[in-house]
Amino acid sequence: MDIDVKKTANIFKAFCDENRIRILQLLHGGEKCACMLLEEMNITQPTLSHHMKILCDSGIVTGRKEGKWMHYSISPDGVDYASECFKELTTLTEETKSHSCCTK
């Protein structure tokens, strides 16, 4: 897998905030309207918008507009890509295992 460094950084940025983790937990049960997220999170609309922008920019969450409200859900494709990035970055290859950066 050829990792897009900028896209991967956005994915990890999405996971490094408690509010965004809570939003993902809420979305785990299925699509939610922004109004429901606001109620559950007890945060302001601008704060929710900020977090949703980061989650959507990462590709982990998708949004669709219905009337005046946005509805958000977890993107299966985004989750698959994030999983592959994590796996790629954290799996040692045989070459890595057998070589040391310091030789005697």
N, C-alpha and C positions, 0 to 999 in steps of 0.2 A: 504494500500500500504506500502510495506517495502522499505524505502528509502535507497539507496546506497549513503552514505555521500560523498565519494570521487567523484563519478559521478555527484552528485548534485552540489558540489562545482565547478566542471568544467563547468557545465551548466551556473551557475551564473557568473563565470569568463568570459564566452563568451559574456555576456550582459553588462559588466562593462567597455566598452571602446567605445568612440565615433566613431572611424574608423570601429569597428566591427558592431556597430548599423547601420552605413551607408551601409556597405556591405550587411547586412540583408535586408535593404530597397531596394537595387539594385536587390537582389535575389528574392524579393517578386514577381517581375514580371515574374519569370521563370529562367531557367538555363542560366548562363552566363559564358563565357570563361574568363580565367584569364586576357587575353589581354584587354578585354573590361572593366573589373574591374580596371585594371591599369590605363586606360584612364580616366575613370569616377572619380576615387579616387585621381588621381594626386599624387601617392606615388610610391616609388621604388619597384622593384620586391621582394627584400628580406623582405621589410616591409609587402607587401601583403602576402608573404609566411608565415611569422610569424602569422599574423592575421588568415589566413586560417587554419593553423595547430590548433590553439586554437578553432576555430569554428568547425572544423571536429572532433577534440578530444572530444568535448562536445556532439557530436551526432546531433547537430542542423543542420549542413550542411554536405552534402556528396560531394565527388569529383570523377570524372572519367577522365581518361587520354584518349585523342584522338590525336594521332600524338605527337607533342611536347608540346601541350597545355593541361592544366587541365580545366575541365568544372565543375562548382559548382552549386549546387541547395540546396534549403531548404529541409530537410528530414521530411516528415510528421510524421514518427514514433518518431523522435527526438523531434519534436514540441509537440507531444502528451505526451511524457514522461516528458518534461520540464513543461508543463501545469499541469500535475498531481502532480509533485514535488512541484510546487508553491502552488497549492491548498492544498496539504497535510500539508505544512509548515505554511500556513496562516489561516487555518480554525480552529476555536475554537470548541472543542468537548463539549458536555453537561457536562462532568466531569470537564473539565477545567473551564467552565463558573461558575460552582457552588462551586468550591473550591478556597479558598484564601491561599496564601503561609503564610500569617500572621494571626494567630488566637489570640484571646484575652483570 
